[in-house]
């Protein structure tokens, strides 16, 4: 294919006040290829996607296709140019049905009214076209698992039959089988002549799906490579501007764990709704225990019920050997229980985006800084700065709104507030989702330091290598129960995956649980 048909990005610059998000960024994307854009959180990837999608306008620079400058001044203009985007921060309307979302922005009407039966038929046919058969098109998007919502976002973008498909962290919420599904869809789009640009932090998927990659650092493209011509170490060095010594910190020696102490956190016979059906576990001081499961096996309900976000129908919870009743997140925080949750969706569940990072960090324990109804701002500021230093957070977060920061820095804010609250056990649900390799390493070190100081961590991750390298024990969940326990130090990725899939394969088909 001739280079005249390529997508040429030249000198793109975008400033937000004193912050330069893109600084004369230039690269080339071969038309009809699958191209990865890599970079740390805050490198400018989201700004690039928003410019190409017509959500924001660049201050300088241009994008050319086939030698013609594209007018991307609005989402409508981008759509007319044949560009569609599946965003990481989903654009679906939570309180509308699946069918209504998939029909937007031009739903089928009859006599001026929305034709719901017609929308349902069209939605089922559309999903079937893309290999999805197990979604109730009448359900509200809010009621669906995050991974299902992510697939719907991707289908909504692909259904427009774009010439340029932008995928912003498309696999961050997907299980392994969904990633395989995405790979098939990407290949089908490529064979149809569509150009696919994929923002991602996951190198295995770059290797599997992408022919070329462009690397952003500090708002500028610093490398354009054929995927097969560059190794991971060189990629990470270009992304961060330095080399990484190791991906995971060393394990704590067994002797570092206190002996003859009650479990830091213990659950017995925990049941909640239809998905959590009698889970029991022990979590000891200075220990990290992992949870692995296929999609929708009760792992989310386990974490959220331990923090009081969903009610327990049966079972008991004990902290340091003392039975506790956690009826709400407020009780988990205020009654000295000592639990902190890093939730699945940091933007909607972990942060108040309009508040400053400092206010978010101090919010759970703001009463600690109050006297006679007034906040001691100097004492609060000093405590927040210490917490930010612990997580290597950006000091600007003290005063700037949380929404102004990248995903990695936002996740650090969520973790900093639980360090400030002196939690004894952390519940981490996919803590590195959508986080770049540098921020991941910092989160891993934070977790290791936390357990070395006697804290305990219960962690779920969609990335099996994380669980193997960070966790002392691994709990395998299926259909709302813990069905196996593995030794983290002795596990392999293949072994953990086999354990999950073997249970699924042995389950009666009548259970109707999707794998």
N, C-alpha and C positions, 0 to 999 in steps of 0.2 A: 504494500500500500504506500502511496506516495506521501512524503512528509507534508505536502500542501494540504492534505486532509486531516492532519494532526490537530490536536487542541494545544494552542500555544498560549501560555500564561506569561505575561511580560510586565515586570515592575509593579506588581500589585502592592499597594500600600494602604493600610487602614489604621487610623489612630482613634483611641477612645480617651479623650483628655490628654493626660501626660503619658499614657501607655500606648506604645506602638505595637499593635498585634501582628501586623504584617509589614515588612520593611523591604520594599522593592523585590518582592518574591517573584521568581521566574522559573518556569520549568516547561517540559513538553510531555504530552501524553499521546501515545500513538492511538489513532482512531481504530476502534475495533479490538482493543486490547483490554486486559484486566490489570489495573495499575493501583499499587498501594501507595498511600501517603502516610509516612511514619514521622513521629516526633514526640517529645515529652508533652505532658499536659502543660498548656500555656505556650506552646511553640507556635500557635497560629492556625492549627488544623480546623478548629470549629469556625474561625473567622473565614477561612478559605471556603469551606462548605457553604456558609451563609451567603458569601458573595456569589458563588456559582449558582446558588439556589434563588438568588434575587431577593433574599431577606434583608440584606444590607448592601449599601453601595460603597465601592472603594473610593478612597480619596484620590488615588492616582493609579495608573496602570490600565491594562486591558486584557481581555480574553478573546482569542481569535479561533475560529473554526473554518477550515477550508479557505483561509486567507481573508475571511470576512470577520470584522469586529462584531462581537455579540453585545446586544443591548440587554443587560441583566439588571435593569433598574427596579424590578418588582418580581414577585413570584409568578405573576401572570406572564410577564415577558420571558422568564426562564422556561415556563411551561410551553409557551409558543415556540421557543428555540429547541424544544425536544429534550428538556432536562427535567428529571424527576429525582426526588431525594427521600431516602428513608433515614430519618433522624434518630440519633441515640436517645435524646429526650423526646419521647414519642409525641407526634402531632395529632394522634387520635383523640376524639372527644370522649372522655371517660363515661359520661352519663348517657351517651347514645348507644344504640345496639351495634353489633358487628356489621349487620347489613347496612345500616344507615351510614356508618363510617366508611365502608367500602364504596358506597355510592357517591360520596362527596367528591367534588363540589357540585355535581349535577345529578341529583337523585331522580329516579323515575317518578313521574306524577300522573295522576288521572283526574281529569276535570279540575286541575289546579291544586289537588290534594296529593300528599305523598302516598304512593301506592305500596303499602307495606308488604303485601303478598308478592308483588312484582320484585320489590327490593330483595326479599328473602330468596326467591328463585334465582335471581341474578347473582347474589352473594354466594349461594351454594355452588352454582356453576363456575364462578370465578375461582373459588377456593379449590374446587376439584381440578380445575385446569392447572393449578400449581401444586397439586399433590397433597392437599389438606382436606381431610374428610371427617375429622372428629371435633369440629368446633360448632357450637350452637349459634347460628347466625342471629337468633333473637336475643341472645344474652347481651347485657351491657358490657362494654369493654372493661369497666372498672372491676367487674366480677372475675375476670380472667387472670390466670397466672401471667407473670411478667414475660416469660418466654413466649407464650402464645400471643401476647400483645406485640412483641417484637416481630414475630412472623407476619402478623397482620399489617404492621407498618411497612414491611418489605413488600408484601403482596400489593398493597395499595399503591406503592411507587412503581412496581413492575407492570401493573395493569394499565398504566398510561402508555405503554409501549414506547419508552423514551429512546432517543439516540444516545443520550448520556445519562447513566444511572449512578447516582451518588449514594454510597452506603456508609453511614457514619457509625462506626463501632457495631456492625451488624451482629457479631457473634457474642457480644459481651454478656447477653442474658440467655444465650441458647445452650441447651444440653448437646452432648456429642452427636446424637442422632439428628438433631435439628441443624447442626453444622454441616453434616453430610447432605441434608436436604438443601441447604443454602448453596453448597458447592454445585449441586446439580442445576439449580436455578441460574447461578452465575454462568456456568458453561453454556446453558441454553441461550442466555442473552448474548454471550460472546459469539456463538455460532450464527445468531441472527443479525450480527453486525453492530450490536450495541457496544458502546464503550462503557466499561465499569470502573469507577474510581472508588476504592475501598479505604476508609480510614480505620486503622486497627492498631492494637498493641501486641497482637499475638503472632509471633513469627512462624509457628507451624502452619497457620492459615495463609500467611503471605507466601510461604514456600509452595503450598498446595494449589492456591488459586491464581496467584499473580505472576505476570511475566516480567514486569518492571516495577521499580519503586523509586519514589522521590522522598527525600528526607528533609524535614523542616527543623531548624533550630533557631530559636530567638527571632522568629518571624521571617527568616530567609531560608530558601532552599539551598542546602549545602551538598547535596549529592543526588545524582540520577543514575541508577544502576539496573542492569539486567539481574533478575533475582538469582539466576544460577551462577553469576560471576562474583558474588560477594558472600562472605561468611557472617554468621551471627555476631561474632565478636566485633568485627569491623562496623556492622550496622549499629550496634549499641554504642560504639565509640563515636560515630557520627551523630547519633541522636543526642547524646549527652555531652559531647565535647570532651569526654574522658573515657578511660577504660573501666570496666567493672571487674573487681577482683573475683567475686563469686556471686552466684545468683541467690543463694540461701545462706543464712548464718549457721554456724555449727550448732548441733544439738546440745542441750544441757546434759551433763552427766547425771546418772541416776542418783548419785550421792548428793546432788544439789537439792534434791527434793526433801522437804521435811518428813520425818518418820512419825508414825503413831499419831497422826492428826485426823480428825474426821474429814470427810470430803468437803471441799470448799462449796460445791454445789451438787445436790443429789436430787434426782427425779425418780419417783416410784409410781408405776402404773398410770402414767399421764395420758389422759384422753381429752380430746377437744374436737367437737363436730364430727364430721364423717371421715376426716383424714388422719387424725391422731388416735391410735387405738391401743394404748397400753405401753408406752415407752418408759423404760427404766434405765438409768445410767448413774455413774459416779464421776465426778470431776474433782481432782485433788489439787492442792496448792502446788504451784510451780509446774503445772501440767497443761499441755495443749491437746485437746481431744478433737478429732475431726469427724465430720458427718459427711457421708457421700450417699447419693441416691439419684435415681432417675427422676425426671420431672414429675412433680405433683405427688410425691410419696409421703407427704406429711412433714417434711423438713422445715418448711416455712412456719407451719402451725406449731411445731415444737419450739422454735426460737421465740415466736411472738407470744405464745402462751406463758413461757418462762418470764417474760417481761410484762405480762398483764395486758398486752394488746388484744389478745383473743382469750375468752374465758375458758378455764379448765372445767370440764364436766366431771372428771374424776381424777384421783391421784393426789400425791403429796409432793411438795418441794421443800427441801431443807438447805439452809446455808450455814456452813460451819457446824453442822450437827443439830441445828435448831430449826424446827418446822416453821415455815412462814406461809402467809397467805398473800399472794400477789394479785390483788383485784384490779390494779391499774398501773400504768407506768409511773404515775405519781407516787404510789406506794413503794414501787421498786426503788425509787430514788430517795424519798423523804423519810422512810421508816428505818433507815440504817441497814437495809437489806444488802446494799452494796453491789447491785448488778447494773451493768451498762450494756445497751444494745446499739450496734452499728447495723442499721436496717438494710433491706434490699435496695431501696430507692432513696439515696441520700437527699436528693433535691426536694422530695415531697414528704419524706418521713423523718429525715435526720436533721434538717436545717430549716430555720426561718430565713428565707433568702433575702428578704428586705431588711433584716437586721444586720448589724456589723458582725464580722467574724468574732470579735471580742464579746459582744452581747450573746452570741450563740454559745460560746464556750462557757460563759459564767451562768447561763440561764438555769441549768438544773439546780445550782446551789446558790442562787442569787441572795437568798436569805442569809447566807453566811456573812455577807458584806453589808447587811442592813443594821441600822441602829436608830431607834426612835422613828422608824418609818422612812429613813433616808439612807441612800446607798453611799458607802465610803468609796468614792470613785478611785482614789489613789490606791487603796488596798486591792480593789477589784482589778485594776490595771496591772498591778505588780503580779498578782496571782495568774492572770491570763497570759501575761508575757512568759512566765515560767512554763506554763503548759504548752504554749506555742513553741518554745525552745525544745521541749521534750520531743515534739513530733516534727521538728525542723520545718515548722510552718512559716509562711511569709509574715514578717512583722506588720506589713500593711493591713493584715487582716484585723488588727486591733481596732481600726476605725472604718475600714471600707466594707461595703455590704458583701455578704457571703456570695451573692449571685455574680459578683465581679470576678470570681476566681475560677480557675480551671478545676476539672473533676478531681485531680489528685490533691490539690490544696483544699478543696471542700471536704474530701474524705479525712484529711488530717484535722480539720476543725471538728468533725464529728468525734474523732478519737480523742482529741485534746480535752473535750468537755468531760469525758468519762475519767480521764486522768486527773483533772481538777477536782472531780467529785470523789476521788479516792475509792474507786470501785475495787472490789475484791475479786470479781469475776466478770469477764467480758464475753458477750455473745456477739460473734462476728458472722454476719450473713453475707457471704461473697464479698469480703472487704476490699478486694482489688479489682472489682468489676469496672471496666472503663478507665483503668489507671495505667500510666505509662511505666516502662521498665525501671526507670530511676526511682519513681515514687513507690513502686512495688517493693523494691529493695529496702527503702526506708521504712515501709510498713512492716516488712518482715523483721527488721532489726528492732522496731518498736515492740512487736509481739514478743520477741525473744527477751528483751530487757524487762518487759512486764512480768513474764513468767519467772525470770531469774530473781526478781524481787519478791516472789511468793504469790503473785497473782495467778489466776487460772483462766483459761480460754476454751470456750466451746466454739468451734469454727465450722461453717459450711462453705464449700467452694465448688464452683463448676469446673475449676482447673485442678484436675487430679494430681499433677506434679506438686502443686502447692501443699495439698493435704499430706502427701507422702513425705515431703521434706520438712514440714513444719510441725507435724503432729506426732505425739507419742503413741497414741492409740487411735484407731479409726473405726467408727460405728457405721455399719451398712444398714440403711433403712429401706424397707419395702412395704408398701400398702399400710403405712402408719405404724409400723413396728420396727424395732431393731432386730435384724435377722442374723447378724454376724458381727464379730469384733476382731479386728486385725491389728497386728503389731506394726506401728508406723515405720520403725527402723528397718523392718524386714520385708517391707512391701515393694512391689514394682507397680508401675502404671498399668501394665497388662493384668497383673494379679487383682488389683482393685476393680478394674473394669469388668474382668471376668466374674468376680464375686457379685457385682451388681446385676449383670446380665444373666448369670446362671439362676439366680433367684427368680428373675422375671420370666425366664424360659420355663421354669418348673411350675410357675403359678397357673392355676386353672384358667382357661380362657374365659370362663364364665364370670371371672372377677371384673372383666372389662376395664382393666387398668392399662392406660396407654404407656408404651415403652418407647 
